[in-house]
Amino acid sequence: MASIMIDLSDSQFQKLQDLARVHGIVLEVLLKASLEDWLNSQKSEFVDAANQVLTKNTELYRRLA
């Protein structure tokens, strides 16, 4: 497992701690879950965009084949 270190301002760190406390989880769990959600949404957005391009250009691809 890899680890990373990032610099946060005191106010950013405090906001993250407050958010974790509101959800009743430790900060590391909040950050890991948030990062996983973001990565999954990026993948989903790419797949959606790729499907849109493929659908839009279906006729062109058929002609080129």
N, C-alpha and C positions, 0 to 999 in steps of 0.2 A: 504494500500500500504506500502511496506517495503522500507527502505532506507539502503544503505551501505556506508561505508567510506573506501577509500583506500589511501595509501600513494604513491605519484608519485614524481619522481625527477622533478626539475624545467624544465629540457629540455623536459621530457615527457609531462608535462603539457603544455608547450609552443607549442609543436608539435600538441597536440590535439586542442588547441585554434586556431592555424593556420588552421588546417584542417576544423574545424567548420566554421571559417570565410570564407574560400574558397568556402564552400558549402552554405554559407549564412544562417546558422542556429546557434542556441545557443549550447553551449558545451553539456549541459544535453541531448538535443534531439539527437545529434550525438552519444553520448555514449549509450543511450537507444536503438536507432535503430541498432547500431553495435552489441550490446549484443543480441538483438532479432534475428538478422540475424545469429549470431554464434550459438545460441541455436537451431534455426531451422535447420541449416546445420548439427549439431550434431545428431539431431533426424533423419534426412534424411539419413545420413551415417550409422546409426545403422540399420534402416529399410532395406537399401540396403544390408548390410552385412548379416542380418538375412535371407533375401530372397535368397541370394546366397547360404548360408549354407543349407537352406531347399531344394532348387533346387538340389544342389549337392548330398544330401543324400536322395532323394526321394525314390530310390530303397531300401535302407536300412530301411527306415521307413515303407515301404510297407511290407517288409519281417518280420519286428518285430510286425506288427499289427495282 
